[in-house]
Amino acid sequence: MIRRTGLVAACVFALLTGPAAGEPSGRIYVSNEKSSTITVLDGKTNEAVDSFPTCARPRGMHFNVDRTQFFVGCADDDVIAIYDVATAKPVKRIRKMEQPETFDLSPDGKFLIVSNEEDAAASKVEVETGKVVAQAELGEEPEGVLFSHDGRTVYVASEAANIVHVIDFETMEVRKDVFVGTRPRRFALTPDEKELWVSAELAGAVNIIDTASLTVKEDILFDPPGFRRNEVTPVDLLISRDGKTAFVTLGRANHIAVIDVATRKIRAYVLVGKRPWGLALSRDEKTLFVANGLSDDVSILDVPSLKVRKSVPVGMIPYGILIDD
């Protein structure tokens, strides 16, 4: 693990010469659940240049709207920590969040919707005050959270209930429960928002929900060579900005799947580290970063060739990735 004490001069130099507020820093942040740290990679070299402690069991991360701050959900401290992007210094903490699993930021940047695993609820949190202004009661063990582009609808996945909850953001009322495959985890919307893709971890599948009818219209099953069905455990997923390609981490199968969105065909299975979970694409979408929870590293994949360029050691059980490019 890289420690801050060995990097004092480099960090001071970076702070003195770093980007102005809102400008890309070129840094890549990785949350590490077990070591309760955030590892910082340099975006040019893709090498780890810093690591600092945060609150206990950091998981989901998001930038604020102008990308001057980033939020980190820490499940074992019931906290969402907020950091300054330019300095990686803490700004404040939103407390009493009751086991925040993951969360999403409203398009206007004023609210968070936070999934509360132990409370079977989703909280609407005002960012400025840190206050919970409303809650929605959900199925057991809610995790993935995603806003629609217009901010009017929030989707939340309840792992133990096998439900995607469709929530009206203004009222926090559940408009509909959509039953999906076993243990739904994360979401991706197609650019036209006609489809909501949901990873079903223990079903070894992605369910595709038609957002007009709010029904499951298709499933994509994964069958990477050399792995049993119960070893295929998809979690994170992304869809490219042009809507043509989807990427899915396959957990215990140690691969990511690359999917043609239009045809639903799996273009490739790419071997990465052990138990890949988190994903992030660079802004030009030419590089994919994969957090491997059981090999404690990040795989860096060249998207055009679908080849892993390198693996970078980070902290223990990396979970989420943010890229400030």
N, C-alpha and C positions, 0 to 999 in steps of 0.2 A: 504494500500500500504506500502511495506517495503521501508524505506528510508536509504540512504547511511549514514546519520549522526549517526544513531544508531548502525552502524556496523564498525566503524573506526578500532577498535582493531582487529576485525576478518579479515577485508580486508587486513590490514597491514601484519598480520600473513600469510594470504593466498599468498600475493605477495612475501614474503620472503621465503616461503617454497613450493611455487607452482611449476608447471611443467616447464621444460626447453622448449625453443622454439620448436614448432612442436609436443611436447608430448601432449597427451590428458589431458585436464584439469578436465574432469568430469563435466563440467558445461553445463547447458541447457539455451539457450537464447530465450526469447519470446519478440517479438515486439508488442507494444500496440499502436494502431492507435490514439485513443481519448486522452489518457494521454501523448502521445509523449514520452514514456519511453521504456526502455528495462528492463525486469525482468530477474533475474538470479536465476536459480534453482540449487541446489546441486544434482549431478547425483546419489549419494549414498542414500541420504534420500528423494530425490524428493521434498524437501521443498524450498520455496523461501528464499534466503539468501541475496539478494541485489536487488536494483532497481536504475537506473540512467537515467537522462534526455538525450534525443537525439534530432535530428531535427524533424520538424513537420510532423505528420502523417507517422510514420515508418511502412513499409509494408514488401516487400520481403527482404530476407536475404540469403547470401551465404558466405561460406568460400572461401579463396583463395586456390591455389592448395596444398600448404604445410600446410594449416590449422593453420598458425600463425596469420592470420588476418581474420576479417569478414566484409562484406559489408552490408549496410542497405540502402534501397531506401526510401527516405522521400518525399512523393508526394507534400506536401504543401510548402516545402522549395526549390523544384527543385534541390535536392541535393542527392548524394550518399555518405554517411559517411562511413569511414573505421576505424575499431577499432583493437587494438592489443588483441589477444585472451587471452594471459597470464595475462594481467593487466586490460582489458576492458577499456583502455584509448584510446582516439581518436588519429589516426595517421594522417589523412588528409581528406579533403572533395573534391569530384568531383562536381563542381557547374554547373549551367545552363543546367540541365538535362531535363527541361520541363516536369513536372508532371511524374516522373518515377513511373510506376505502379509496375511492377516486372521486373526481368532481369535474365540472366544466364551468366556464366563465360565460356569462351572458354576452351577446354581441356588443352591447353598449359598455361593458366592463364594470357595471355597477353591482352585479350580484353573482354569487356562486350558487350552484346547486351541488350539494355534497351528499353522497350516499353514506348512510350510517348503518354499518353492517349489523351491529348488535341490537339496534333499535328497530330494524325493519322499517326504515323511514328514509326520506330524502329531505334535506333541510335547504331552505332558501335563505341565504346569508347575505346581508348587506356588507359590501366590501369596506366602505368607509368607516362604519361603526363596529363591524364584526358581530352584529346582532343577528340572531335567527329570527326572521320576521314571519316565517310560515313553514309548515311541514306537510308532507304527504305521507300517509301510511301505506306501506308497500308489502310485498311478499318477503319471505325470509332471505337474509343475506344479500341485500342490494349491493351492486358493484358499479358496473359501467354506467357512465352518464354522458349524454350528448344533446346539445341544443340543435334545433333546426336553424337554418341560416337567418331566418327572420326573428328568431328569439321567442317566438310564440309557443313553441312546443318543446318539451324536454322528454327524452327517452331515457329510461333507467332499467337496467337488467337486474332481476332478482335471481341469484344463482340457485338457491335451494328450492324456489318455487317454480323455476323453469318458465318465467314470465318476463316479457318486455312490457313495462308500464308506459303508456302514452299520457303525458301530464300536460295540462294547460298551465303555462308558466305564470300567468297573471293571478289565477285563483289557486294554483297548486292542487287542483282537483284531477283525479285520474279519469281521463276520458275513455280509455279502453285498456284492457289487459290482453296481450297477444301471447298465446302459448307457443313456445318454441322448443328446441331440443334441450337435452339435459345439460344443465349448468351454463347458462348464457353468461358471457363475460364482457365483451367489448363491442363497439359499434363503428361503422363507417357509412356515411351517406354518399350516394353518387352525386356528382356535381349538379345534376338537374333535380335532385332530391326526390326522384320517383321511387328509389329503392333504398331501404335501410338494411345493411348487411350486419348480421349478428353472429359472433362466434359462439358455438355451443361446445364447450370444452369436453364434456364426457360423452357427447354424441359423436365426436370426431368430425364435426361438420360446420359449415356456415349456412345459416338460414337467411333467406332473402325475403324481406317483408315489402309488400307493395304499400307505399305510404298513402295512397288514395283510399284503398279498401281496408288497410290495416289488417291484412291477412298474409300468412306465409305462402308465397307462390312457388318457391323453388328451394332446393337444398343442394349444396356442393359437399360431397364426401371426399375425404383424403385417404390416400393409400400409398404412402412413400415406401419404396422397396426396402425389405429387410425388417419391417416393424409390424407388430401385431396391432390389431384394431384398438385395443385398450391403451396402447402407447401413443396413439395419435390424439393429442389434447390441445386443440387450437385455442389461442387466447387473443393476442392483439391482432389488429388488421388495419390496413390503410388502403385507400384508393387514390390513385394519381389524379392530379388536377384536371387532366384531360378526360378522365373517366374511363380510360382504356384498360388499366392494369390494376390489379389488387394484389397485395402482399399479406400473407397470414403466417404468424408464428405457430408452429406445431408442437410446442411444449416438449414432452418426453420423447417425441420422435426426432428431436435434434435437427430439424430442418425448418426452412420456411417454404411455403408454397407460393408460386407466382401464377396468377390467374388472368386469363383474358376475360374481361368483364362482359363483353357482348356475347361471347359464345359459351361462357362458363367453363371453358376448357382449361385444365391445368397445364401451363406452358413448361413448368420446371419445378423440381424439388431441389433446393440448394442446402447442402450440409453446412451447418454453422456450429455453434458451441452446444453445451449441454443445457437442455430445457430452455429454449428461447421463449421469452415472453414479450418484452417491450420492443417497439419499433419507432423509428423516426426517419423521415426523408430530408435530405438537404434541400435548400430552396430551389436549386436547379433540377432536383429530382434525379440526379445522376449517381447519387450515393445513398445507400440504405444502411442505417445503423441498427444493430440487433443486440438487445441486452440478454445475455445468457445466464440464467439464474443459478445453475449448478456448476458452471465452470468459471464463474466470477470474472467474466470478460465481456467485451463488446466486439462483435464481428462487424467488419466494415466491408460492405459489398458494393462492387461496381455494377450499377443497374444495367447499362447497355450490354455488358458481357455476361451478367449474372454469375460473376466470379467473386469469391471472397478475397479481398486484397490483403487484409491483415486482421489479427485479433489483438485487442489491447486489454491487459489486465486492469480491473477496476476494484471496487470493494466487494464485500460478501453479499451475494444474492442481489445483483443488480435488477432493477425493476423498470424504471421509467427513464426516458431520454428526452432532453430538450436541446434544440439546436438554435443558436443565436447567430445565424448567418444572413 
